[in-house]
Amino acid sequence: MSPISKSRVRSMGSSVKSSLLLAGLLVASMGVGAGAKEYRLTHFADTQHPNHTAAVEMAKRIAERTHDEVQLKLHPNNELGAPPETTEQVRLGVIEFGILSPSQLDKYDRAFGVVFIPYQFDDFDHAYRTLDKTASDWLKEHARKAGFEHIANFEWGFRALTNSRRPINSPEDVKGLKLRVPPEIQIKASMEALGAVTATIAFPEVYTALATGTVDGQDNPAPTVYSQKFYEVQKHLALTKHVYTPMMLVANGRAWQRLTPEQRAAVTEEAIKAGNEARRQVQEKEAWFIEQMEKAGLQTTRPEVARFRVLMDPAYKAIKAYVGEAAWEEWARHIEAARIK
């Protein structure tokens, strides 16, 4: 190679290095606080569900308050994958935010399993006082240990049973039904305590399983039964209220710390507002959802809850073994402290 060629190569190499350095500096300058940044938020509710509609407004308000420096792009209805997959992606930071079920978080810290203990909450307000006040710090601590930042609570609601075989007016009516349950011990144990045969099926596959008769029924709050159109392939809805299910807005812990204190405050405040709005809508619209499903042919029963609660001892024993005695006892104190004397 001639001296001229060698010089030219050195010059080209120097230019490439300079370009790479400049590119690196540009990438570094695009971090949070240095300009607009888009973050992904995953959840598995349908776009009609109050969680999604409230989150849409939340994203708008956060963008306004942060001058577009924090922009949330929503991915509803399992768009980025099934709940176990997206929960892991949030934990790893591939996705920055998620509205997730505690049943997904308890795969990383079993203490979250206490949230799904059957028949532990007296009503919505009792559940809210526990999650937002008496147990709030405890939940945040466990979330951080697992790599998440727990920001606010959204809504799923008190779970009901649907099936295609018979109306449910008593625990005896549940015996022998083949019910789809999510991959969590709490609901599986509670249904088996009532004599049901359970089958674990992923949430995106539930409609097909009901339509084909793979299972007789499933359990979810009435708004979910409506938004997922399960009523099209079911005949009976029973408001058993066996488990209260919140949804939790969490962030990847590292991504959360990269936000400025002002940005974290804006996200937190708007998330709490949105979570409360989702709660309000679920409660206020439940009767409307049920009415619409009844017009489509679904028959509704309202069995006495106490008759179901007294049969839960086997479920309580299984859940306590799963979460551990320390978490069980600590949670019981938070539950009791949230009761109005």
C-alpha positions as CSV (number, residue, x, y, z in Angstrom):
1,M,0.0,0.0,0.0
2,S,1.4,3.4,-0.9
3,P,2.1,6.2,1.7
4,I,-0.8,8.2,0.2
5,S,-3.2,5.2,0.6
6,K,-2.0,4.7,4.2
7,S,-2.6,8.3,5.0
8,R,-6.0,8.2,3.4
9,V,-6.9,5.1,5.4
10,R,-5.8,6.8,8.7
11,S,-7.8,9.9,7.8
12,M,-10.9,7.7,7.0
13,G,-10.5,5.8,10.3
14,S,-10.2,9.1,12.2
15,S,-13.4,10.3,10.5
16,V,-15.3,7.1,11.4
17,K,-14.2,7.4,15.0
18,S,-15.3,11.0,15.2
19,S,-18.7,10.1,13.7
20,L,-19.1,7.2,16.1
21,L,-18.2,9.5,19.0
22,L,-20.7,12.1,17.8
23,A,-23.4,9.5,17.4
24,G,-22.7,8.3,21.0
25,L,-23.0,11.8,22.3
26,L,-26.3,12.3,20.5
27,V,-27.7,9.1,21.8
28,A,-26.6,10.0,25.4
29,S,-28.2,13.4,25.0
30,M,-31.6,11.8,24.2
31,G,-32.1,10.5,27.8
32,V,-34.9,11.5,30.1
33,G,-34.9,15.2,30.9
34,A,-33.0,16.1,27.8
35,G,-36.0,16.1,25.5
36,A,-39.0,14.1,24.5
37,K,-38.9,10.4,25.5
38,E,-41.5,7.7,24.6
39,Y,-42.1,5.0,27.1
40,R,-44.2,1.9,26.5
41,L,-47.0,0.9,28.9
42,T,-48.5,-2.6,28.6
43,H,-51.8,-3.9,30.0
44,F,-54.2,-6.7,29.1
45,A,-57.6,-4.9,29.3
46,D,-59.7,-4.4,26.2
47,T,-59.8,-0.8,24.9
48,Q,-63.4,-0.5,26.2
49,H,-62.3,-1.3,29.7
50,P,-62.1,1.6,32.3
51,N,-58.4,0.8,32.9
52,H,-57.6,1.6,29.3
53,T,-59.8,4.7,29.0
54,A,-58.5,6.1,32.2
55,A,-54.9,5.4,31.2
56,V,-55.4,7.2,27.8
57,E,-56.3,10.4,29.7
58,M,-53.5,9.8,32.2
59,A,-51.0,9.7,29.3
60,K,-52.3,13.0,27.9
61,R,-52.0,14.7,31.3
62,I,-48.5,13.4,31.9
63,A,-47.3,14.6,28.5
64,E,-48.8,18.1,29.2
65,R,-47.3,18.3,32.7
66,T,-43.8,17.2,31.5
67,H,-43.9,19.3,28.4
68,D,-43.8,16.1,26.3
69,E,-40.6,14.9,27.9
70,V,-42.5,11.8,29.3
71,Q,-44.8,10.3,26.6
72,L,-46.5,7.0,27.3
73,K,-47.5,4.8,24.4
74,L,-50.2,2.4,25.5
75,H,-50.3,-1.2,24.4
76,P,-53.7,-2.7,25.5
77,N,-55.2,-6.1,25.2
78,N,-52.0,-8.2,25.4
79,E,-50.7,-6.5,22.3
80,L,-47.1,-7.0,23.4
81,G,-47.6,-10.6,24.7
82,A,-49.4,-12.6,27.4
83,P,-49.2,-11.2,31.0
84,P,-46.4,-13.5,32.2
85,E,-44.2,-12.4,29.3
86,T,-44.9,-8.7,29.6
87,T,-44.4,-8.7,33.4
88,E,-41.0,-10.2,32.8
89,Q,-40.3,-7.6,30.1
90,V,-41.2,-4.8,32.6
91,R,-39.0,-6.3,35.2
92,L,-36.1,-6.4,32.7
93,G,-36.7,-2.9,31.4
94,V,-37.6,-4.0,27.9
95,I,-41.0,-2.3,28.6
96,E,-40.9,0.6,31.0
97,F,-44.5,0.5,32.5
98,G,-47.3,-2.0,33.0
99,I,-50.7,-2.2,34.6
100,L,-50.3,-5.7,36.0
101,S,-52.1,-8.1,38.2
102,P,-50.7,-8.9,41.7
103,S,-50.9,-12.5,40.5
104,Q,-48.1,-11.8,38.0
105,L,-46.0,-9.9,40.6
106,D,-46.2,-12.8,43.0
107,K,-44.1,-14.9,40.7
108,Y,-41.2,-12.7,41.7
109,D,-42.3,-12.1,45.4
110,R,-44.9,-14.5,46.8
111,A,-45.9,-11.8,49.3
112,F,-48.1,-10.4,46.6
113,G,-50.2,-13.5,46.7
114,V,-52.0,-12.3,49.8
115,V,-53.9,-9.7,47.7
116,F,-56.0,-12.5,46.2
117,I,-57.1,-14.2,49.4
118,P,-60.8,-15.1,48.9
119,Y,-63.5,-13.2,50.8
120,Q,-61.0,-11.0,52.8
121,F,-62.4,-7.6,51.8
122,D,-65.8,-6.4,53.1
123,D,-66.4,-4.2,50.1
124,F,-64.6,-1.9,47.6
125,D,-63.8,0.8,50.2
126,H,-62.2,-1.7,52.5
127,A,-60.1,-3.0,49.6
128,Y,-59.1,0.6,48.7
129,R,-58.1,1.5,52.3
130,T,-55.9,-1.5,52.5
131,L,-54.1,-1.1,49.2
132,D,-53.8,2.7,49.3
133,K,-53.2,3.3,53.0
134,T,-52.5,0.5,55.5
135,A,-50.6,-1.8,53.2
136,S,-49.2,0.7,50.7
137,D,-45.7,1.0,52.0
138,W,-45.5,-2.8,52.5
139,L,-46.5,-3.4,48.9
140,K,-44.1,-0.8,47.6
141,E,-41.2,-2.4,49.5
142,H,-41.9,-5.8,48.1
143,A,-42.3,-4.4,44.6
144,R,-38.8,-2.8,44.8
145,K,-37.2,-6.0,46.0
146,A,-38.6,-7.7,42.8
147,G,-37.3,-4.9,40.5
148,F,-40.6,-2.9,40.1
149,E,-41.8,0.5,41.3
150,H,-45.4,0.3,42.5
151,I,-47.0,3.7,41.5
152,A,-50.7,3.4,41.7
153,N,-53.7,1.0,41.9
154,F,-56.1,0.5,39.0
155,E,-59.2,-1.7,38.9
156,W,-60.4,-5.1,37.9
157,G,-63.0,-5.7,40.5
158,F,-64.8,-8.4,42.5
159,R,-64.7,-11.6,40.5
160,A,-67.9,-13.4,39.4
161,L,-68.5,-16.8,37.9
162,T,-70.0,-17.5,34.5
163,N,-70.8,-20.9,33.0
164,S,-72.8,-22.5,30.3
165,R,-74.5,-25.3,32.3
166,R,-76.6,-24.0,35.2
167,P,-77.4,-21.0,37.4
168,I,-75.3,-20.7,40.6
169,N,-77.3,-19.9,43.7
170,S,-75.3,-21.9,46.3
171,P,-71.9,-23.6,46.6
172,E,-73.5,-26.9,45.7
173,D,-74.2,-25.5,42.2
174,V,-70.4,-25.1,41.6
175,K,-69.6,-28.7,42.2
176,G,-68.6,-30.6,39.1
177,L,-68.3,-27.5,36.9
178,K,-65.1,-27.4,34.8
179,L,-63.8,-23.9,35.3
180,R,-61.0,-22.0,33.7
181,V,-58.8,-20.4,36.3
182,P,-55.7,-18.1,35.8
183,P,-52.3,-19.5,36.7
184,E,-52.5,-18.6,40.3
185,I,-53.0,-20.7,43.4
186,Q,-55.5,-18.4,45.1
187,I,-58.4,-18.7,42.6
188,K,-57.6,-22.3,41.8
189,A,-57.8,-23.2,45.5
190,S,-61.0,-21.2,46.1
191,M,-62.8,-22.9,43.2
192,E,-61.6,-26.4,44.2
193,A,-62.8,-25.7,47.7
194,L,-66.3,-25.3,46.2
195,G,-65.9,-28.6,44.3
196,A,-65.1,-27.3,40.8
197,V,-62.7,-29.0,38.4
198,T,-60.2,-26.4,37.4
199,A,-58.2,-25.9,34.2
200,T,-55.4,-23.3,33.8
201,I,-55.8,-21.5,30.5
202,A,-54.1,-18.3,29.3
203,F,-56.3,-15.2,29.3
204,P,-56.2,-14.6,25.5
205,E,-57.4,-18.2,25.0
206,V,-60.4,-18.1,27.4
207,Y,-63.0,-17.1,24.8
208,T,-62.1,-20.0,22.5
209,A,-62.1,-22.4,25.4
210,L,-65.6,-21.3,26.4
211,A,-66.9,-21.4,22.9
212,T,-65.6,-24.9,22.2
213,G,-66.8,-26.3,25.5
214,T,-63.2,-27.1,26.6
215,V,-64.4,-25.6,29.9
216,D,-67.9,-24.9,31.3
217,G,-67.1,-21.5,32.7
218,Q,-64.6,-19.0,34.0
219,D,-64.3,-16.3,36.7
220,N,-63.7,-12.6,36.1
221,P,-65.5,-9.3,37.1
222,A,-68.6,-8.4,35.2
223,P,-66.9,-5.6,33.3
224,T,-64.3,-8.0,32.0
225,V,-67.0,-10.6,31.1
226,Y,-68.6,-7.8,29.0
227,S,-65.4,-6.3,27.4
228,Q,-64.1,-9.7,26.5
229,K,-67.5,-10.8,25.2
230,F,-67.6,-14.0,27.2
231,Y,-71.3,-13.5,27.6
232,E,-71.6,-14.5,23.9
233,V,-70.6,-18.1,24.8
234,Q,-72.0,-18.3,28.4
235,K,-75.5,-18.6,29.8
236,H,-75.2,-17.8,33.5
237,L,-73.5,-15.1,35.6
238,A,-73.2,-15.4,39.4
239,L,-72.0,-12.5,41.4
240,T,-70.1,-14.6,43.9
241,K,-67.5,-11.8,44.7
242,H,-65.1,-14.5,45.8
243,V,-61.8,-12.6,45.1
244,Y,-61.2,-8.9,44.7
245,T,-58.6,-8.1,42.0
246,P,-56.9,-4.8,41.7
247,M,-54.5,-3.9,38.9
248,M,-51.2,-2.2,39.8
249,L,-49.4,0.3,37.7
250,V,-45.7,-0.4,38.1
251,A,-42.5,0.7,36.4
252,N,-39.2,-0.9,35.8
253,G,-37.2,0.1,38.8
254,R,-34.2,1.4,36.8
255,A,-36.3,3.3,34.3
256,W,-38.2,4.9,37.2
257,Q,-35.0,6.2,38.8
258,R,-33.9,7.7,35.5
259,L,-36.9,10.1,35.6
260,T,-36.4,13.4,37.3
261,P,-38.1,13.9,40.7
262,E,-40.5,16.3,39.0
263,Q,-41.3,13.8,36.3
264,R,-41.9,11.0,38.9
265,A,-44.2,13.3,40.9
266,A,-46.2,14.1,37.7
267,V,-46.5,10.4,36.8
268,T,-47.5,9.4,40.3
269,E,-50.1,12.1,40.8
270,E,-51.7,11.5,37.4
271,A,-51.6,7.7,37.8
272,I,-53.4,7.9,41.2
273,K,-56.1,10.1,39.5
274,A,-56.4,7.6,36.7
275,G,-56.6,4.6,39.0
276,N,-59.4,6.3,41.0
277,E,-61.2,7.1,37.8
278,A,-61.0,3.4,36.6
279,R,-62.3,2.4,40.0
280,R,-65.2,4.8,39.8
281,Q,-66.2,3.6,36.3
282,V,-66.0,-0.1,37.2
283,Q,-68.3,0.4,40.1
284,E,-70.7,2.8,38.4
285,K,-70.9,0.8,35.2
286,E,-71.1,-2.7,36.6
287,A,-74.9,-2.6,36.6
288,W,-75.0,-1.3,33.1
289,F,-72.6,-4.0,31.9
290,I,-74.8,-6.6,33.5
291,E,-77.9,-5.1,32.0
292,Q,-76.4,-5.2,28.5
293,M,-75.4,-8.8,28.9
294,E,-78.8,-9.8,30.2
295,K,-80.3,-8.2,27.1
296,A,-78.1,-10.5,25.1
297,G,-79.5,-13.5,27.0
298,L,-77.2,-14.0,30.0
299,Q,-79.0,-14.9,33.2
300,T,-77.7,-13.3,36.5
301,T,-77.9,-14.7,40.1
302,R,-76.7,-13.0,43.3
303,P,-75.9,-15.8,45.7
304,E,-75.4,-15.2,49.5
305,V,-71.7,-14.6,49.9
306,A,-71.5,-16.0,53.5
307,R,-72.4,-19.5,52.3
308,F,-69.3,-19.5,50.1
309,R,-66.9,-18.0,52.6
310,V,-67.4,-20.7,55.2
311,L,-66.0,-23.3,52.8
312,M,-62.7,-21.5,52.1
313,D,-60.6,-23.1,54.9
314,P,-58.8,-25.5,52.4
315,A,-58.0,-22.5,50.2
316,Y,-56.7,-20.4,53.1
317,K,-54.4,-23.3,54.1
318,A,-53.0,-23.6,50.6
319,I,-52.5,-19.9,50.2
320,K,-50.8,-19.5,53.6
321,A,-48.4,-22.2,52.7
322,Y,-47.7,-20.5,49.4
323,V,-47.1,-16.9,50.6
324,G,-45.5,-17.9,54.0
325,E,-46.7,-17.3,57.5
326,A,-44.8,-14.0,57.9
327,A,-46.5,-12.4,54.9
328,W,-49.9,-13.9,55.8
329,E,-49.7,-12.4,59.4
330,E,-48.4,-9.0,58.3
331,W,-51.1,-8.7,55.6
332,A,-53.8,-9.7,58.1
333,R,-52.8,-6.8,60.3
334,H,-53.1,-4.4,57.3
335,I,-56.5,-5.9,56.4
336,E,-57.8,-5.4,60.0
337,A,-56.4,-1.9,60.3
338,A,-58.3,-0.9,57.2
339,R,-61.6,-1.9,58.7
340,I,-63.9,0.9,60.0
341,K,-64.5,0.2,63.7
